[in-house]
Amino acid sequence: MKLATLRNGQRDGRLVVVSDDARRCIGACPVAPTLLDALERWSGVEPALHDLARTVNAPAALGTMPFDARQCLAPLPRTWQWLDGSAFLNHGHLMERAFKVPPVADFETIPLMYQGAADDFLGPHDDVALPSEADQIDFEGEFGVVLSETPMGVTAEEALQHVRLIVLINDWSLRAFGPREAKSGFGFLQAKPSTAFAPIAVTPDALGPAWQGGRVHLRLQTQRNGEWFGHPHGGEMHFHFGQLIAHAARTRKLSAGTIIGSGTVSNTDVNVGSSCIAERRMVEVLAEGTPHTSFLRFRERVRITALHPEGAEGPFGALDQVVVMALHESPQKSSAVLVR
Amino acid sequence: MKLATLRNGQRDGRLVVVSDDARRCIGACPVAPTLLDALERWSGVEPALHDLARTVNAPAALGTMPFDARQCLAPLPRTWQWLDGSAFLNHGHLMERAFKVPPVADFETIPLMYQGAADDFLGPHDDVALPSEADQIDFEGEFGVVLSETPMGVTAEEALQHVRLIVLINDWSLRAFGPREAKSGFGFLQAKPSTAFAPIAVTPDALGPAWQGGRVHLRLQTQRNGEWFGHPHGGEMHFHFGQLIAHAARTRKLSAGTIIGSGTVSNTDVNVGSSCIAERRMVEVLAEGTPHTSFLRFRERVRITALHPEGAEGPFGALDQVVVMALHESPQKSSAVLVR
């Protein structure tokens, strides 16, 4: 089953069930007005949502409408918790080597994870309004899972049973803030503005063989201004999503609607490219001694999709966004202070 | 005006307006069923809430009921964002000295802030269910502010206009996870289980002279098992709340209902005690070479209130909680791994 959220002037939008071919959709309002509402009552609403999925996939179905990803908000326009891991260890290993960062203890046995802002997600075609190019604007293509309520102390194996939906994410990042925030011990905050989501959230069963062992076995392709940037494979994720969920739930329960991200999809094979500029720059530092790929400027466009093995666009649809200058930047708050 | 949220079997409880003497309250349902709803429509609902405040404060008012803090959830049982600063620099200075931690760059000009879980706050008398005493269970008494929608790039001065309510917080902490999570660069996650709130949220005007310069000028008193632990003064906060909000909003807008915390209230005068065990242990290390105050065990009780200058209990009511063992701890997830 595929779900999406259409713009309707309300903060949480309205839930629709999308056809398998992503050409049509049908309103889910009588079942659940919003996706967050559906997740909070999932076992009660799932059968009725599956009925709608059968309807929207039937030929010449009544009550359906064309599906237009440009009308989509994020599947969850806001939610109660967004936790992002860094489960593709190649990314961290590159950082250690390129910047001679001391390795984190237990790097291969305990996941890294930060908590991000869940109150204001961007839709797949929303402009990305940011205050300053000097903040070193970057994208991060990754996969994520959306959970039902998950108890404290869940094991990694049990945790996978709480995965309700799989999503595709661009975790927009401002690299100029990263080093100081990492060193502060308090983690990323200014370095992580609003996160964006591809239009379609997919149930695990609908991913078929692409959902195996708690990992998304699809390539994640990034294009910058229409040019290929990378297509690393999600199957190389070191910690699977069950392990990330168990890490997150060790000392807290996780509310329905919690989203857990994989971190930047990254492969050891350098020929498949990267899912963020920072990583490509690390590769350049290691190969050539200095980075030469620049961070994003305003008006640049970033497109992220998953790819089926044969190269067709994957089940989540595409993120396709342009970075623009935020209108309300305060002149007092020049970024120059942090960018040295 | 004083607001609180009563238990009603729903996740967000029901909003009540509390009398100035905290003895009576009146349901706000016709105006706004929940506090989050009220915050999202504040300018529309504020006059009607003030009308209810006049009613509940009138002698022999009809439609009111006794106010029982034991029936309270957190004023916001869940919200979209919870960001916690560390604005009492004495706490950080002690840490640097006691543990010879290298000072954070720009410590006195750029606030430290982490993002915590906002999906599952505890009420003032809720048990604090945690998986293991070996996790080094600690409290952190602090003040916080609840915001209306706040634009990206707001200045520190403008930011104070977005403060709708002031709250009293126990930011429960698990110190065993802290050093690794701080070193990882990704910030605190397992170290920060559910945060708890005193029953009453207070508008800035109702704090009177105790709300000055974006700081809460009241002592914060902590008792452990009925014994005095500290009563440092909130006025010694280095960054005021406007500065903390501006820091949080530098690269993101903040949704209505966002809570910003001050971090542990801490004073340079060692005689006023501390608002967390970790700090008292640092003081002991500096004075005696070794800490001797233990972290919390199950069945210990922690009571936190603000104090008026003359010593009476402050306007937020009290947090009074007992730490208990969480029932669903998975045996696979022994804390011993992290506690060395």
Interface residues (C-beta under 8 A of the other chain):
Chain A: R78 W80 Q81 L83 S86 V104 A105 D106 I110 L112 M113 Y114 Q115 G116 A117 A118 D119 D120 A129 L130 P131 D135 P151 M152 G153 V154 T155 L174 F177 R180 E181 A182 K183 S184 G185 F186 G187 F188 L189 Q190 A191 K192 P193 S194 A246 H247 A248 R250 T251 R252 K253 L254 S255 T258 A326 H328 E329 S330 Q332 K333
Chain B: R78 W80 Q81 L83 S86 V104 A105 D106 I110 L112 M113 Y114 Q115 G116 A117 A118 D119 D120 A129 L130 P131 D135 P151 M152 G153 V154 T155 L174 F177 R180 E181 A182 K183 S184 G185 F186 G187 F188 L189 Q190 A191 K192 P193 S194 A246 H247 A248 R250 T251 R252 K253 L254 S255 T258 A326 H328 E329 S330 Q332 K333
